[in-house]
Amino acid sequence: MPKNQSKTIDLKDIKNLLSDQTLTILSAVDERLEKSEDRINQKIEKLINTLDKFLKRVSNLEEEFELMKHDLNKVKMVIRKKLGIELI
């Protein structure tokens, strides 16, 4: 086998080994990224659930506030009619 052909085979082997090594490294990095993405998605889901609960509480408080405001206006009206006192 001529000397040049031996170098070509060695270079092909090296290219193949480097290619295999690159694939292995990229696979490992991809796996770590997937795990990180899963953790981030879980945290986002937890945050969404927390925000949903918070918004529900705020909505309930707003509704309760509106009902109380309506009731207070009724009380003011009765006081004004019965006692003749104007409340602010």
TIRO-2110 file (N, C-alpha, C; in Angstrom, 1 decimal):
// TIRO-2110
0.9, -1.2, 0.0, N, 1, A
0.0, 0.0, 0.0, CA, 1, A
0.9, 1.2, 0.0, C, 1, A
0.6, 2.2, -0.9, N, 2, A
1.5, 3.4, -0.9, CA, 2, A
1.3, 4.2, 0.3, C, 2, A
2.3, 5.0, 0.6, N, 3, A
2.3, 5.9, 1.8, CA, 3, A
1.1, 6.9, 1.8, C, 3, A
0.8, 7.5, 0.7, N, 4, A
-0.3, 8.5, 0.7, CA, 4, A
-1.6, 7.8, 1.0, C, 4, A
-1.8, 6.6, 0.5, N, 5, A
-3.1, 6.0, 0.7, CA, 5, A
-3.3, 5.6, 2.2, C, 5, A
-2.2, 5.3, 2.8, N, 6, A
-2.3, 5.0, 4.3, CA, 6, A
-2.7, 6.2, 5.1, C, 6, A
-2.2, 7.4, 4.7, N, 7, A
-2.6, 8.6, 5.4, CA, 7, A
-4.1, 8.9, 5.1, C, 7, A
-4.6, 8.7, 3.9, N, 8, A
-6.0, 8.9, 3.6, CA, 8, A
-6.9, 8.0, 4.5, C, 8, A
-6.5, 6.8, 4.6, N, 9, A
-7.3, 5.9, 5.5, CA, 9, A
-7.3, 6.4, 6.9, C, 9, A
-6.1, 6.8, 7.4, N, 10, A
-6.0, 7.3, 8.7, CA, 10, A
-6.9, 8.5, 8.9, C, 10, A
-6.8, 9.4, 8.0, N, 11, A
-7.6, 10.6, 8.0, CA, 11, A
-9.1, 10.3, 8.0, C, 11, A
-9.5, 9.3, 7.2, N, 12, A
-10.9, 8.9, 7.2, CA, 12, A
-11.3, 8.3, 8.6, C, 12, A
-10.4, 7.5, 9.2, N, 13, A
-10.7, 7.0, 10.5, CA, 13, A
-10.8, 8.1, 11.5, C, 13, A
-9.9, 9.0, 11.4, N, 14, A
-10.0, 10.2, 12.4, CA, 14, A
-11.3, 11.0, 12.2, C, 14, A
-11.6, 11.2, 11.0, N, 15, A
-12.9, 11.9, 10.7, CA, 15, A
-14.1, 11.2, 11.3, C, 15, A
-14.1, 9.9, 11.1, N, 16, A
-15.2, 9.0, 11.6, CA, 16, A
-15.2, 9.1, 13.1, C, 16, A
-14.0, 9.0, 13.7, N, 17, A
-14.0, 9.0, 15.2, CA, 17, A
-14.4, 10.4, 15.7, C, 17, A
-14.0, 11.4, 15.1, N, 18, A
-14.4, 12.8, 15.5, CA, 18, A
-15.9, 13.0, 15.3, C, 18, A
-16.4, 12.4, 14.2, N, 19, A
-17.8, 12.5, 14.0, CA, 19, A
-18.6, 11.8, 15.1, C, 19, A
-18.2, 10.6, 15.4, N, 20, A
-18.8, 9.8, 16.5, CA, 20, A
-18.7, 10.5, 17.8, C, 20, A
-17.6, 11.1, 18.1, N, 21, A
-17.4, 11.8, 19.3, CA, 21, A
-18.3, 13.1, 19.4, C, 21, A
-18.4, 13.8, 18.3, N, 22, A
-19.3, 14.9, 18.2, CA, 22, A
-20.7, 14.5, 18.4, C, 22, A
-21.2, 13.5, 17.8, N, 23, A
-22.6, 13.0, 18.0, CA, 23, A
-22.8, 12.6, 19.5, C, 23, A
-21.8, 12.0, 20.1, N, 24, A
-22.0, 11.6, 21.5, CA, 24, A
-22.1, 12.8, 22.4, C, 24, A
-21.2, 13.8, 22.1, N, 25, A
-21.3, 15.0, 22.9, CA, 25, A
-22.6, 15.8, 22.7, C, 25, A
-23.0, 15.9, 21.5, N, 26, A
-24.3, 16.6, 21.2, CA, 26, A
-25.5, 15.8, 21.8, C, 26, A
-25.4, 14.5, 21.8, N, 27, A
-26.5, 13.8, 22.4, CA, 27, A
-26.6, 14.0, 23.9, C, 27, A
-25.4, 14.1, 24.6, N, 28, A
-25.4, 14.3, 26.0, CA, 28, A
-25.9, 15.8, 26.3, C, 28, A
-25.5, 16.7, 25.5, N, 29, A
-25.9, 18.1, 25.7, CA, 29, A
-27.4, 18.2, 25.5, C, 29, A
-27.9, 17.5, 24.4, N, 30, A
-29.3, 17.5, 24.2, CA, 30, A
-30.1, 16.9, 25.3, C, 30, A
-29.6, 15.9, 25.9, N, 31, A
-30.3, 15.2, 27.0, CA, 31, A
-30.3, 16.2, 28.2, C, 31, A
-29.3, 16.8, 28.5, N, 32, A
-29.2, 17.8, 29.6, CA, 32, A
-30.2, 19.0, 29.4, C, 32, A
-30.2, 19.4, 28.1, N, 33, A
-31.2, 20.5, 27.8, CA, 33, A
-32.6, 20.1, 28.0, C, 33, A
-32.9, 18.8, 27.6, N, 34, A
-34.3, 18.3, 27.7, CA, 34, A
-34.7, 18.3, 29.2, C, 34, A
-33.7, 17.8, 30.1, N, 35, A
-34.0, 17.8, 31.5, CA, 35, A
-34.2, 19.2, 32.0, C, 35, A
-33.4, 20.1, 31.6, N, 36, A
-33.5, 21.5, 32.1, CA, 36, A
-34.9, 22.1, 31.6, C, 36, A
-35.2, 21.8, 30.4, N, 37, A
-36.5, 22.2, 29.8, CA, 37, A
-37.7, 21.7, 30.6, C, 37, A
-37.6, 20.4, 31.0, N, 38, A
-38.7, 19.8, 31.8, CA, 38, A
-38.8, 20.5, 33.1, C, 38, A
-37.7, 20.8, 33.8, N, 39, A
-37.7, 21.4, 35.1, CA, 39, A
-38.3, 22.8, 34.9, C, 39, A
-37.9, 23.5, 33.9, N, 40, A
-38.5, 24.9, 33.6, CA, 40, A
-39.9, 24.8, 33.4, C, 40, A
-40.4, 23.9, 32.6, N, 41, A
-41.8, 23.7, 32.3, CA, 41, A
-42.6, 23.4, 33.6, C, 41, A
-42.0, 22.6, 34.4, N, 42, A
-42.7, 22.3, 35.7, CA, 42, A
-42.9, 23.5, 36.6, C, 42, A
-41.8, 24.3, 36.6, N, 43, A
-41.9, 25.6, 37.4, CA, 43, A
-42.9, 26.6, 36.8, C, 43, A
-42.9, 26.6, 35.5, N, 44, A
-43.9, 27.5, 34.8, CA, 44, A
-45.3, 27.0, 35.1, C, 44, A
-45.5, 25.7, 35.0, N, 45, A
-46.8, 25.2, 35.3, CA, 45, A
-47.2, 25.5, 36.8, C, 45, A
-46.3, 25.4, 37.7, N, 46, A
-46.6, 25.7, 39.1, CA, 46, A
-46.9, 27.2, 39.2, C, 46, A
-46.2, 28.1, 38.5, N, 47, A
-46.4, 29.5, 38.6, CA, 47, A
-47.8, 29.8, 38.0, C, 47, A
-48.2, 29.2, 36.9, N, 48, A
-49.5, 29.4, 36.3, CA, 48, A
-50.6, 29.0, 37.2, C, 48, A
-50.4, 27.9, 37.9, N, 49, A
-51.4, 27.4, 38.9, CA, 49, A
-51.6, 28.4, 40.0, C, 49, A
-50.4, 28.9, 40.5, N, 50, A
-50.4, 29.9, 41.6, CA, 50, A
-51.1, 31.2, 41.2, C, 50, A
-50.8, 31.6, 39.9, N, 51, A
-51.4, 32.9, 39.4, CA, 51, A
-53.0, 32.7, 39.2, C, 51, A
-53.4, 31.5, 38.7, N, 52, A
-54.8, 31.2, 38.6, CA, 52, A
-55.5, 31.3, 39.9, C, 52, A
-54.9, 30.7, 41.0, N, 53, A
-55.5, 30.7, 42.3, CA, 53, A
-55.6, 32.2, 42.8, C, 53, A
-54.5, 32.9, 42.6, N, 54, A
-54.5, 34.3, 43.0, CA, 54, A
-55.6, 35.1, 42.3, C, 54, A
-55.7, 35.0, 41.0, N, 55, A
-56.7, 35.7, 40.3, CA, 55, A
-58.1, 35.4, 40.7, C, 55, A
-58.3, 34.1, 41.0, N, 56, A
-59.6, 33.7, 41.5, CA, 56, A
-60.0, 34.4, 42.8, C, 56, A
-59.0, 34.4, 43.7, N, 57, A
-59.2, 35.1, 45.0, CA, 57, A
-59.5, 36.6, 44.8, C, 57, A
-58.7, 37.2, 43.9, N, 58, A
-58.9, 38.7, 43.6, CA, 58, A
-60.3, 38.9, 43.0, C, 58, A
-60.7, 38.0, 42.1, N, 59, A
-62.1, 38.1, 41.5, CA, 59, A
-63.1, 38.0, 42.5, C, 59, A
-63.0, 37.0, 43.4, N, 60, A
-64.0, 36.8, 44.5, CA, 60, A
-64.0, 38.0, 45.4, C, 60, A
-62.9, 38.6, 45.7, N, 61, A
-62.9, 39.8, 46.6, CA, 61, A
-63.5, 41.0, 45.9, C, 61, A
-63.3, 41.1, 44.6, N, 62, A
-63.9, 42.2, 43.8, CA, 62, A
-65.5, 42.0, 43.8, C, 62, A
-65.9, 40.8, 43.6, N, 63, A
-67.4, 40.6, 43.7, CA, 63, A
-67.9, 40.9, 45.0, C, 63, A
-67.2, 40.4, 46.1, N, 64, A
-67.7, 40.7, 47.4, CA, 64, A
-67.7, 42.2, 47.7, C, 64, A
-66.7, 42.9, 47.3, N, 65, A
-66.6, 44.3, 47.5, CA, 65, A
-67.8, 45.0, 46.8, C, 65, A
-68.1, 44.6, 45.6, N, 66, A
-69.3, 45.2, 44.9, CA, 66, A
-70.6, 45.0, 45.6, C, 66, A
-70.8, 43.7, 46.1, N, 67, A
-72.0, 43.4, 46.9, CA, 67, A
-72.0, 44.3, 48.2, C, 67, A
-70.9, 44.4, 48.9, N, 68, A
-70.9, 45.2, 50.1, CA, 68, A
-71.1, 46.7, 49.8, C, 68, A
-70.6, 47.2, 48.7, N, 69, A
-70.8, 48.5, 48.3, CA, 69, A
-72.3, 48.8, 48.0, C, 69, A
-72.9, 47.8, 47.4, N, 70, A
-74.4, 47.9, 47.1, CA, 70, A
-75.2, 47.9, 48.4, C, 70, A
-74.8, 47.0, 49.3, N, 71, A
-75.5, 46.9, 50.6, CA, 71, A
-75.3, 48.2, 51.4, C, 71, A
-74.1, 48.8, 51.4, N, 72, A
-73.9, 50.0, 52.1, CA, 72, A
-74.7, 51.2, 51.5, C, 72, A
-74.8, 51.2, 50.2, N, 73, A
-75.7, 52.3, 49.6, CA, 73, A
-77.1, 52.1, 50.0, C, 73, A
-77.6, 50.9, 50.2, N, 74, A
-78.9, 50.6, 50.7, CA, 74, A
-79.1, 51.2, 52.1, C, 74, A
-78.1, 50.9, 52.9, N, 75, A
-78.1, 51.3, 54.3, CA, 75, A
-78.1, 52.9, 54.4, C, 75, A
-77.3, 53.5, 53.6, N, 76, A
-77.3, 55.0, 53.5, CA, 76, A
-78.6, 55.5, 53.1, C, 76, A
-79.3, 54.9, 52.1, N, 77, A
-80.6, 55.3, 51.7, CA, 77, A
-81.6, 55.2, 52.8, C, 77, A
-81.6, 54.1, 53.5, N, 78, A
-82.6, 53.9, 54.6, CA, 78, A
-82.3, 55.0, 55.7, C, 78, A
-81.1, 55.2, 56.0, N, 79, A
-80.7, 56.3, 57.0, CA, 79, A
-81.2, 57.6, 56.6, C, 79, A
-81.0, 57.9, 55.3, N, 80, A
-81.4, 59.2, 54.8, CA, 80, A
-82.9, 59.4, 54.8, C, 80, A
-83.7, 58.3, 54.5, N, 81, A
-85.1, 58.3, 54.5, CA, 81, A
-85.7, 58.4, 55.9, C, 81, A
-85.2, 57.5, 56.7, N, 82, A
-85.7, 57.4, 58.1, CA, 82, A
-85.3, 58.5, 59.0, C, 82, A
-84.0, 58.9, 58.9, N, 83, A
-83.5, 59.8, 59.9, CA, 83, A
-83.2, 61.2, 59.3, C, 83, A
-83.2, 61.3, 58.0, N, 84, A
-83.0, 62.6, 57.3, CA, 84, A
-81.5, 63.0, 57.3, C, 84, A
-80.6, 62.0, 57.5, N, 85, A
-79.2, 62.3, 57.6, CA, 85, A
-78.5, 61.9, 56.3, C, 85, A
-77.8, 62.8, 55.7, N, 86, A
-77.1, 62.4, 54.5, CA, 86, A
-75.7, 62.0, 54.8, C, 86, A
-75.3, 60.8, 54.5, N, 87, A
-74.0, 60.2, 54.8, CA, 87, A
-73.2, 60.3, 53.5, C, 87, A
-71.9, 60.6, 53.7, N, 88, A
-71.0, 60.7, 52.5, CA, 88, A
-70.5, 59.4, 52.1, C, 88, A
END
